[in-house]
């Protein structure tokens, strides 16, 4: 049964009287709900503070506690999204450069099946990727730069086309290409292996989408995981049955990904913005644990990949 409509005042009264939430300033709380929405703030973060047995908020939980976590998560998303976009552009640039250097700049090259590893398992995905390329090359393209190149040069080289790809499509292209180009791409990023890069792009795609859509991020985990890295080993992250317990599919895994995909200056900037965020917002150890951050996470800045 659908829940009936409630006014902001009714919602706050319900939270206070029925759910054991302390609301010290009703008018302030009402303004926050009007700005953020009940769903984004309360529904999005309530389970962190609730007693799983009673379904009510743990004794002493305040409206400000929930809003503080909401603000922290917003800032966290902004920082990660900013640097994931930089990493995404770097991988796009590397892929376009090495593909064009290897096969040429004519659009027919990235439209040719001969440069992809076609198997019964990949054929459908490759055809889907080529369909995206062909769609962009028509007059239906939403990107003015593609239309400009088509009209003026009758050719859209990959370094132009790649800008229109989502990170998910970029990840698929990396996976589908024959080994020569992916290996050269990997060599641009601390010479990670192809399997490593595949896992980095796959997990970053999910993290990037979660940030872009405003989903709760601090305890977000992906179904797939990144490969084991030297970062895991050097931070001495605990293992159970040979599996690292942090930095595989949580927020800290994205820190590791960015360590590999950003250059030193960009990663340093990311690190200090993240460090300042944690210092200012002061999430407790429970939240940091949900994020997958080991106690020695700050050592990641000086570690070598």
Order of alpha helices (4+ residues) and beta strands (2+ residues): alpha-alpha-alpha-alpha-alpha-alpha-alpha-alpha-alpha-alpha-alpha-beta-beta-alpha-alpha-alpha
